[in-house]
Amino acid sequence: MKKNVAVFLLLVLAVAATAYGLTRYLSSQKTEDQWTWLRREFRLNDAQYVRIVALHEAYEPICADHCTRIMAMQKRMAELEQSGAKASPAYASAQEEWQGITRACNRATLLHLENVAREMDPAEGRRYLDLMVPRITRRDHRGPSEMQ
C-alpha cells in the first residue's frame, strides 16, 4: 500500500513539474506586434509595408472619430435606458444615429481593408480580406475590434 502511495506521489510530482516547466516556457515566448505579424504573414516587401503603414496612419483619425461617436451614442442610449426612457422618441433617435454611425464605420473600415489589400500581391490581398472582412461584419461596436 505504501508503495502505491509513493508511486502516486511521484507521478503527481512529475505531472506538476512538467506543467510548471511548460507554463514557464510558454510564458517566455515573445509575441509579435501587429506590424511584424502583418509583414511576415502576407509576405510584404519594404515598399508594400511602407505604403500600408501610411494607409493605416491616415485611417487612424477616421477610426478614432467613429469610435468616439459610437461610444457617445452608446452612453446616451444607456442613460436613456437607465432613466426608463427606452420606449421614448429620444431613445429611438439615439439608436438610429448609433446605427448610422456604425454603418459608416463599417463602410469606412471595409474601404480601408480593401485599400490595404490592393497594396499586397493579389493572392495575399485576397487572403488578407478573407481573414479581416468577417471580423468587421461580425463586429457589434460594443467593444474593441479584433483587427489584429
C-alpha positions in Angstrom: 0.0 0.0 0.0 2.8 2.4 0.9 4.5 1.6 -2.4 1.3 2.6 -4.3 1.1 5.9 -2.4 4.8 6.6 -3.1 4.3 5.8 -6.8 1.2 8.0 -6.9 3.0 10.9 -5.2 5.9 10.6 -7.6 3.5 10.6 -10.6 1.8 13.7 -9.2 5.1 15.4 -8.7 6.2 14.6 -12.2 3.0 16.0 -13.7 3.3 19.1 -11.6 6.9 19.7 -12.6 6.0 19.2 -16.3 3.1 21.6 -16.1 5.3 24.2 -14.3 8.0 23.8 -16.9 5.6 24.1 -19.8 3.9 27.1 -18.3 7.3 28.8 -17.8 8.4 28.0 -21.4 5.2 29.3 -23.0 5.1 32.5 -21.0 8.7 33.3 -22.0 7.8 33.2 -25.7 7.6 36.7 -27.1 4.6 37.5 -29.3 4.9 39.6 -32.5 3.4 43.0 -32.7 0.8 43.6 -35.3 3.2 45.1 -37.9 5.7 42.3 -37.7 2.9 39.8 -38.0 1.3 41.6 -41.0 4.7 41.8 -42.8 5.5 38.2 -42.2 2.1 36.7 -42.7 1.4 38.5 -46.0 4.9 38.5 -47.3 5.2 42.2 -47.6 8.2 43.8 -49.3 9.6 47.1 -48.0 7.7 49.3 -50.4 4.4 47.5 -49.6 5.0 47.7 -45.9 5.7 51.4 -46.0 2.5 52.1 -48.1 0.4 50.0 -45.8 1.7 51.7 -42.7 1.0 55.1 -44.3 -2.6 54.0 -45.1 -3.1 52.9 -41.5 -1.7 56.1 -40.1 -4.1 58.1 -42.4 -7.0 56.0 -41.3 -6.4 56.2 -37.6 -8.1 59.6 -37.0 -11.1 58.4 -39.0 -11.4 55.3 -36.9 -10.9 57.3 -33.7 -13.7 59.7 -34.7 -16.0 56.8 -35.4 -15.2 55.2 -32.1 -15.7 58.4 -30.2 -19.1 59.0 -31.8 -20.2 55.4 -31.3 -19.2 55.4 -27.6 -21.0 58.7 -27.1 -24.2 57.3 -28.6 -23.9 54.1 -26.6 -23.6 56.2 -23.5 -26.6 58.2 -24.4 -28.7 55.1 -25.1 -27.6 53.6 -21.7 -28.5 56.8 -19.9 -32.0 56.7 -21.6 -32.4 53.1 -20.7 -31.4 53.7 -17.0 -34.0 56.6 -16.8 -36.7 54.3 -18.1 -36.9 56.0 -21.5 -36.1 53.1 -23.7 -39.5 53.4 -25.4 -39.1 57.1 -26.0 -38.6 59.0 -29.3 -35.3 60.2 -27.8 -34.1 56.6 -27.5 -35.3 55.7 -31.0 -33.5 58.7 -32.3 -30.2 57.9 -30.5 -30.5 54.3 -31.7 -31.0 55.4 -35.3 -28.0 57.7 -35.0 -25.9 54.9 -33.5 -26.9 52.6 -36.3 -25.9 55.2 -38.9 -22.5 55.7 -37.3 -21.8 52.0 -37.1 -22.8 51.6 -40.8 -20.5 54.5 -41.7 -17.7 52.9 -39.6 -18.2 49.5 -41.3 -18.1 51.1 -44.8 -15.0 53.1 -44.0 -13.2 50.1 -42.4 -14.1 47.9 -45.3 -12.8 50.5 -47.8 -9.6 50.8 -45.7 -9.1 47.0 -45.7 -9.6 47.0 -49.5 -7.0 49.7 -49.9 -4.6 47.8 -47.7 -5.2 44.6 -49.7 -4.6 46.4 -53.0 -1.0 47.2 -51.8 -0.3 43.5 -51.4 0.4 40.9 -54.0 -3.1 39.8 -55.4 -3.2 36.4 -53.7 -2.1 37.8 -50.4 -4.6 40.6 -50.7 -7.4 38.2 -51.2 -6.2 36.1 -48.2 -6.0 39.3 -46.1 -9.6 40.2 -47.0 -10.8 36.7 -46.3 -9.3 37.0 -42.9 -10.3 40.5 -42.0 -13.7 41.2 -43.6 -15.5 38.6 -41.4 -14.1 40.4 -38.3 -15.8 43.6 -39.5 -19.1 42.1 -40.5 -19.4 40.3 -37.1 -18.4 43.3 -35.0 -21.2 44.8 -32.8 -19.3 48.0 -31.9 -19.8 47.3 -28.2 -16.1 46.8 -27.5 -12.7 47.0 -29.1 -12.4 45.5 -32.6 -10.4 42.4 -33.4 -8.4 43.8 -36.2 -5.2 42.1 -35.5 
